[in-house]
């Protein structure tokens, strides 16, 4: 028991009670506990949301880059790396023929790496009979975060399915 003198009167405190009584101390403790649990719940929710957002961002980045490589392969011409463009050039119109590829351009397909993104492999399969026309492994690393994009184009006058597998380093 604690005795305090305040302005000429004596106040006695017992344990967790104050001068207004035990009920006010208990209310303050309950309010503090509820506020603390609310803050903890908010922080947990925020952490879960941010980790999900980071994962979605990585998946979007992988999808964006893999589709960009596939689009470039069937819509451009690049003499140094056919992975960035393997279209036929129309000499009369002085432009490339989109979605028309030459299998002769597949000879100079080189590995592609841009930051943490890389192309693992590429394959070209004829749609009419399912024969594999071309396949090349560009990077033999085993990554779990990969995406395969399939595009259709004319290869030497025949419809073919082109599969490009892009991966992200974790």
C-alpha positions, 0 to 999 in steps of 0.5 A, a space after each residue: 500500500 502506497 500513501 501519497 499526500 496531495 494538496 493536504 489530503 492523503 491518497 492511498 493506492 493499492 496495487 493496480 488501482 488509481 485514485 479513480 478506481 480499478 475500472 479505469 485502469 482495466 479499461 485502459 489496459 483493454 483499449 491498449 491491448 485492442 489497439 496493439 492487436 489491430 496494429 499487429 493485424 494491419 502490419 501482417 496484412 501489409 506484409 502479405 500484400 507487399 510480398 504478393 505484389 512483388 511476386 505478381 511484378 516478377 510474373 508480369 516482368 517474365 511474361 512481358 519480356 518473353 512475349 517481347 522476344 517472341 514478337 520480335 522473332 516473328 516481326 523483325 529481321 536481325 542479321 546478328 541474332 535471329 532470336 531478335 528477328 528471323 523474318 524474310 526481307 521483301 527487297 521490292 518493298 524494302 521491308 520485312 514480311 511479318 510472320 514469314 520466317 526463313 529456316 535459313 535465318 535459324 542458323 544464327 540464333 544466339 543466347 539472349 540475356 538481359 539482366 536477370 532475364 534469359 531465353 532458355 530454349 526455342 523450338 519450331 514445329 510444323 503444324 501440318 504434320 507435327 514434325 520438329 523443324 528446329 530446336 535449340 537449347 540456349 541456356 542449360 540452367 535449371 530455373 523454376 521461374 520460366 514461361 513458354 510463349 507459343 506463336 504461329 508464323 509461316 516458316 518456309 511457306 508452311 504454318 509452324 508453331 514457335 515456342 520460346 521459353 524465357 526465364 528469370 533468375 531468382 
